Amino acid sequence: MKILCIAENRNLRHAVEHILGKEYNLSFADNPLGITETLREQEPDIIMMNSEDFPFHWRPLLIMADLILEGGFRFILLTGKTFLIEEIFGG
């Protein structure tokens, strides 16, 4: 299973690698901008994104990934205390 983790936070990246790195094919990206080729090349099964690093980029990335990967993936949005659930539902 291929997992792409998009996060700038080094502590989070280290934790994800420690937990998932031994059992899964794990790769990282520092920035969601310009990630189109990475999605095409890696075809990840799971995309994890830290909303605190990129609060305005998760929704466009999800739409772009859905177009490129044709829905063949799961999207995990990592949230922290500053994330508002209303952002997901447009409230």
Secondary structure by P-SEA (a helix, b strand, c coil): cbbbbbcccaaaaaaaaaccccccbbbbbcccccaaaaaaaacccbbbbccccccccaaaaaaaaaaaacccbbbbbbbcccccccccccc
